[in-house]
Amino acid sequence: MKKIFIPIIVIVLVLMFPIVAFFTPKGTESLVKPLLNQELEKRVKKPKIVLTKLENSYDKIALEALIQNSITLNVVGSIYYFKKSFALMYSLKANEVEFDGERYRLNMDIKGKAQGTFTKFNVDGAGKAFDSDINYKFIVQRDIIKSIVANISNAKIEQILLLAKQAPYLKGLLHLHVNMPSLDFNNPSGNAKIEVEKGIFNRKLFLKKYNLLLPKDEKLSLLFNAKVVGKKILSTGDINTTTVKLKVKKLISSLDFSIAKLYFSTYIEDLSRLNSLVKQKLKGSLALDGIAYFNKKKNIKQALLTTKSFDGEVKATYSNNKAKLLLKDVSLAKIEHKLSLPAYLTQGKINAKVNVKNLESYESDFTLKSNFTLNQKLFKVVLPSYKYRLKSSGKFENLALLSQTNLDSSYMTLTLKETKYSLLNKRLKSKFNLTIFDLKSLEKLTKAPLRGKLNLYGSLTVLSKDITLNAFTKSFSGLLSLQYNKDRLKVKLKELSLKKILYTLNQATLIKSGTISGFINLDSIKAKRGKVVLESKALINNDILEKVYNISFGKDINLYAKTKNTILEKNRLKGDISLKTKGAIFNLYDYVYNIKSSSLKSKYALDFKDLSILNKPLKQKLKGTLKVVGELSKSGKYIFLSGNALKFDGTINFLLKGNKFTLNAAGLSIVKIADMFSQPRKFDGVAKVDLNYNLSSKKGKFNIIIDNARFLNSQLVDTLKRYLNFDVSQELFHKVLIDGNINDNIVIFNLATKSRKVKINIYQGKIDIKAKTIYAKVRVHFNGNDYNFIVKGPLDDPHFKISYSGVLKKKVEKKLKKELEKLGVDKELKKILPKDVKEIEKAIPQDIKESAKELFKGLFK
């Protein structure tokens, strides 16, 4: 039985692993097992052998076997069991070989002989195989090859692979020349050479069999030389593909190859050729140097790999299932470049140590430090700083990575602690703490003037594409928390300090105290769909309100705000908002706020339960109630505001479109308007008002018509009654027409009205709104005479002064002429009559002044 396997082992191992077989006792032992070695059958599981014929006698043997269903083995000869010797002739023939159910051509015709004793024998053979000539001779003594000579030229590699039951993933020619006349440990000698040329990989077959997409047109060449030096084998060689160049600088091994040390280098000129294989876009070059050591007797396996392709130093060591990786001042920019990543880092170094205690279980620990600068040009947002420091440490055990990481910059620090990544379920879990030292540093990023410190705590879980985030902060007092999971976001606000929020937003500290509570639940962030409920209580700081906005209520104001029925849907906020304070309520109904365009559209109602709350800010004493309803909208800088009110027994309607403001009112009771403004009732009637005003130019026009107007008791009525002996309050003015122009703070107006007995006109009257003053010349026509008055002074308390002209002048002329004629001073009268009364008085001689006193006393009686 043992005779059967010798040719089989010779063919398989010589053709499949020639370099190992001829240079190692292990290989030669397997290749030329003694003819009668009882362990041969156990060791050779492949190729499949089926004995088809067996003839055995005392000293003769003849057998036939089928190898791999393709090769026919015939053995005939003599065997002497008692002498433990044999002399056999054998042949190996085949026309084709089977693989994966297909038949391939394999022209093999080898003949040879094996003779000697069971402890020492010679084997030789020659013939055709793999479309090449083949011959070999070797001597085996006590299961160890002592001498071998073999030659193979132009052998087709794909046929060798098929015979070894391997897919023909490589084509090419193999040349093998071995001349080792002595492999005795005491006096070894010889050399060997193996060469592969015209090698080309079968790309489609690699993809089909191993799901590996090799670079296109990947070719292989190999040249390996070995010689016996002393009691060692020294080898050198080159293994080159189109992509990878591997140089074996030196391979020193023992004769039985139980001890070996290898010095090698690898160079890849264009990493992009590996893109399809590693499924990663690469570029640039890579150079590696390495040393490997093997000692089977002492069970030692060691390796060292170094590279300077990333600048700095990269060193990887392996020793008996343990490994270490050292990175020293490695360029992050170089790593980015070779991985074809955008140049996010303009500069940066990484230093790291990885200690793998057990490669089988991946048990290891690591430390990592890095300083890097981000490439400002590649970021769409403006960061406060582009310089960062990274520190990380951790361990790997039980198929899980445990680590802690710190990322620091001049404006922030981020700590990831208790981080755990499981290889089993691909889940990442981590707690984090983010501190931003001063939010002002984020102004360019947020495009808003922020300030203050922010501390954010929470946890993060990542499983496949699902991210769960839980975070909270107490930076605004109270508690602000958020939960994010699968496109859902929940934000809770519990008694957050409005004062701190406004401080953070760099707004005037209008809020003396106050809180905001509620929640924002988004069912879908992507669809922007959810619900909003917020409630706020605040105390408005009147001192700040007056200082910043020049508005004063005289005391701090309590304000309450609440959202109602508010939902978020397709980038739109919809719902109601209510603002309440003592004496007033402001409600927005059915408002729609477009987040994307920052536009607003809403109905509103402004209800003053007590107008006296406006006394201080308007610097006007008000009383009563007022309710205004309408619609408002805002898009960009454009504002639309409409409103109407039922007040003063009439209707008031106004409209604001951009900068244009119009107001139309009708049926307004003048006395009720005066009552609201806490003014005395000086005038009564029903008014109609039309106003057009431009907010940008601060210019406008107005028309006022007052029907059935009456003067009520006032200083004006008293003045007219005293000087004209006429009670104007008894007159009914069917229409009072007032029109005018507004130019910033100045109002120029005209007034015209008449009754049955009197006619009143004002032309180019002037009101200064800012100074709250009036100046107007009033002309009163009564009984065929004109009476002129000047109205001047504060709007709320003007002074009425008579002008010495018109009928007054005529009365003075008449009385003075009559009296002065008596005194004989006609010439003096002609000089002074054109002058005012004061001038007349100065001109009158002293001797007549006393007699004129009585005249002036009773002038208007």
HELIX and SHEET records of a PDB file:
HELIX    1   1 LYS A    2  MET A   16  1                                  15    
HELIX    2   2 PRO A   18  PHE A   23  1                                   6    
HELIX    3   3 PRO A   25  LEU A   31  1                                   7    
HELIX    4   4 LEU A   40  ARG A   43  1                                   4    
HELIX    5   5 ILE A  157  LEU A  163  1                                   7    
HELIX    6   6 ARG A  203  TYR A  210  1                                   8    
HELIX    7   7 LEU A  271  LEU A  274  5                                   4    
HELIX    8   8 ASN A  275  VAL A  278  1                                   4    
HELIX    9   9 LEU A  332  LYS A  338  1                                   7    
HELIX   10  10 GLN A  376  LEU A  378  5                                   3    
HELIX   11  11 LEU A  439  LEU A  442  5                                   4    
HELIX   12  12 GLU A  443  THR A  446  1                                   4    
HELIX   13  13 LEU A  498  THR A  504  1                                   7    
HELIX   14  14 ASN A  542  TYR A  549  1                                   8    
HELIX   15  15 LEU A  611  LEU A  614  5                                   4    
HELIX   16  16 ASN A  615  LEU A  618  1                                   4    
HELIX   17  17 ILE A  670  MET A  676  1                                   7    
HELIX   18  18 GLN A  715  LEU A  724  1                                  10    
HELIX   19  19 VAL A  728  GLN A  730  5                                   3    
HELIX   20  20 VAL A  807  LEU A  823  1                                  17    
HELIX   21  21 ASP A  826  ILE A  832  1                                   7    
HELIX   22  22 VAL A  837  ALA A  843  1                                   7    
HELIX   23  23 GLN A  846  LYS A  857  1                                  12    
SHEET    1   A46 ILE A  49  ASN A  56  0                                        
SHEET    2   A46 LYS A  60  ILE A  67 -1                                        
SHEET    3   A46 ILE A  71  TYR A  80 -1                                        
SHEET    4   A46 SER A  85  PHE A  99 -1                                        
SHEET    5   A46 GLU A 102  THR A 117 -1                                        
SHEET    6   A46 LYS A 120  ALA A 129 -1                                        
SHEET    7   A46 SER A 132  GLN A 141 -1                                        
SHEET    8   A46 ILE A 144  LYS A 156 -1                                        
SHEET    9   A46 LEU A 170  SER A 182 -1                                        
SHEET   10   A46 SER A 189  PHE A 201 -1                                        
SHEET   11   A46 LYS A 219  VAL A 229 -1                                        
SHEET   12   A46 LYS A 232  THR A 241 -1                                        
SHEET   13   A46 VAL A 244  SER A 254 -1                                        
SHEET   14   A46 ILE A 259  ILE A 268 -1                                        
SHEET   15   A46 LEU A 286  ASN A 295 -1                                        
SHEET   16   A46 ILE A 300  THR A 307 -1                                        
SHEET   17   A46 GLU A 313  SER A 319 -1                                        
SHEET   18   A46 LYS A 322  SER A 331 -1                                        
SHEET   19   A46 LEU A 345  ASN A 358 -1                                        
SHEET   20   A46 GLU A 363  LEU A 374 -1                                        
SHEET   21   A46 LYS A 387  GLU A 397 -1                                        
SHEET   22   A46 ALA A 400  ASP A 408 -1                                        
SHEET   23   A46 MET A 412  SER A 422 -1                                        
SHEET   24   A46 ARG A 427  ILE A 436 -1                                        
SHEET   25   A46 LEU A 454  LEU A 463 -1                                        
SHEET   26   A46 ASP A 466  THR A 473 -1                                        
SHEET   27   A46 LEU A 479  ASN A 485 -1                                        
SHEET   28   A46 ARG A 488  SER A 497 -1                                        
SHEET   29   A46 ILE A 511  SER A 524 -1                                        
SHEET   30   A46 ARG A 529  ILE A 540 -1                                        
SHEET   31   A46 ILE A 557  GLU A 569 -1                                        
SHEET   32   A46 ARG A 572  THR A 581 -1                                        
SHEET   33   A46 ALA A 584  ASN A 594 -1                                        
SHEET   34   A46 SER A 599  PHE A 608 -1                                        
SHEET   35   A46 LEU A 626  SER A 635 -1                                        
SHEET   36   A46 TYR A 638  LYS A 647 -1                                        
SHEET   37   A46 GLY A 650  LYS A 657 -1                                        
SHEET   38   A46 LYS A 660  SER A 669 -1                                        
SHEET   39   A46 PHE A 683  ASN A 694 -1                                        
SHEET   40   A46 LYS A 699  PHE A 711 -1                                        
SHEET   41   A46 PHE A 733  ASN A 743 -1                                        
SHEET   42   A46 ILE A 746  LYS A 754 -1                                        
SHEET   43   A46 VAL A 758  ASP A 768 -1                                        
SHEET   44   A46 THR A 773  PHE A 782 -1                                        
SHEET   45   A46 ASN A 785  PRO A 794 -1                                        
SHEET   46   A46 HIS A 799  ILE A 802 -1                                        
END                                                                             
